[in-house]
Amino acid sequence: MIHLAFVMAFLPYNTLVVASGVAAVGCAAGVIGTFGVLRKRALVGDAAAHATLVGVALALLVTGQRNLAVLLVGGLVSAMVAIVLLVLIRKFTRTRDDAATAIVLSVSFGLGITLISGMVSRGIPGSGGLERFLLGHTASLTANDALLLGTVSVVGVLCIVVGLKEATMVAFDPDFAAASGWPAATLDLVLIALIAVMVVVGLPAAGAVLVTALVVIPPAVARQWTERLIPMLVIAGLVGFLSALSGVVISSLAVQVPTGPVVVLVATAFLVLSIFGAPCRGILWRTRAVSSLSSEFLTKTEVGVATPTGTERRP
């Protein structure tokens, strides 16, 4: 953290502003993504992320504006449409969940790439550079764009804080929530909508291809360190914050390195560290625990041999 603060002290003002907005997105994505991981809805977020390209392209075609807010609204609409289609396919066909997700993901992503490529090749005004939504484009963000990302992220986290009790109940036991009179289906849809919002807001940071990592990897890291929800939310938010912030700083210092992959690589480094070093769940901790138990067992067997009538001392 000290080295990171030292590096940021020498960054341009615009980079610091953009880094703050993207870091807020990473933090909110980690917090909200925790409920998506607990509800096993990670692939739903992936399908929504790949569908955002369609909305971004259509928003530019319909409005003729290259404003980030307009493009993100278009991406959110297409993401929600993709989620609705996913639900309909699951409900009215015999298609399994994974197959339905793959269908929506691939078709929407192919349609988005086709629209963007066609717009660029035909020279439609404002279409140049839309392909940067694939891997993120924080370098082109303005202070107003960063403020927009940060504001949406703060609102998303506040929604979780206000409805924490209801979200927790739906995430862990939706059947009990429904039996207790809670609108479990509505609450579940709200959680999915929040995940879709964070996926769309994360487009400038990680792009449509990698933005799902922002809502999946931080909760996976937090799950290695704790079994309680509140600490898990805090750890996931912190990991998302540090991953996004470090990704922006590294990509701004390195030439021709897109932000999205760097953010994902930093988050992956946190995950690898957690898999090996987390207490109780980490590989190193479990290996040492097994070795300790084996040593204790060997020590006891050297002292005596267990028999049906008791312990027989060795001569």
C-alpha positions, 0 to 999 in steps of 0.5 A: 500500500505504501508503494502504491501511494508513492506511485500515485503521488506522481500520477497526473491529475486526470489519471487519479480522477479516473482511478478513483472512479474505477476503484469505486466500481471495483469495490461495489462490484465486489460487494454486489457480486458476493450475492451473485456468487452465493446465489450461483448466478455468476454465469448470468452476469457473464451473459449480461456482460456480453450482451451489453455490446448490443445496447452500446451500439444501438444507443449510438445509432438511435441517439447519435450521442457518444456520451458515456451515460447514454451508452451505458444506459443502452448497455443496461437495457440490452443486459436486462433483455438478455437476462429476460431471454435467459429466464424465458428459455429456461422456463419454456424449453427443455434447455438446461441452464448452462446451455441456455446461458451459452446460447444467450451469451454467444448470440448476443456477443456475436450480434454486438460484434457485428453491429460495432464492426458494421458501424465502424466500416461504414464510417458512422459518426462516433462509432470509432473506438467502440471496440475498446468496450471489449477490454476497457478504455479508462484512458479516454474517461473524463472527470465527469465519466469517473464521477458517474461511475463512482456515483452509481457504485455508491448507490449500488452499495447503499442499496445492499446496505439498506436491504442487507437483511432481505438480500441475506435471506434470499441469498442463503434460503430463498424457500424459507424467505418465500414461506415467511412472506417475503417477496423472494422472487422480487428480491432475487430480481433486484439482486440480478438487476444490481449485478447487471448494473455493476456489469454495465458500469464496469465496462469502461474498467474491464470491458465486456469480455472481462467485466464478469471477473470484477463481480466473481473473483473478489467474492471468491477471494473473500470466501477463502478467508471467512465464512461470515457474510459481513466480513466477506462483503468487506473483504470482497469490496477491498479486493475489488477496490485494490484490484481496480486501482492497481490495474489503472495505475499499472496500465497508465504507467505501461505503454499499450497495456489495456486496463481490463486484463491488468485488473483481472490479473491483479485480482487473480493474484489475490485469488492465488494468494488466498488459495494457498495462504488463507487460514483454514481453507488455504492449501498450505494451512491444510497441508500443515494441519494434516502433517501435524495430525500425522505426526501426532498419530505417529507419536501416539502409536510409538507409545502404545498399540490400541487393542480391543481391551485397551492400550498395550505397551510395547516392550 
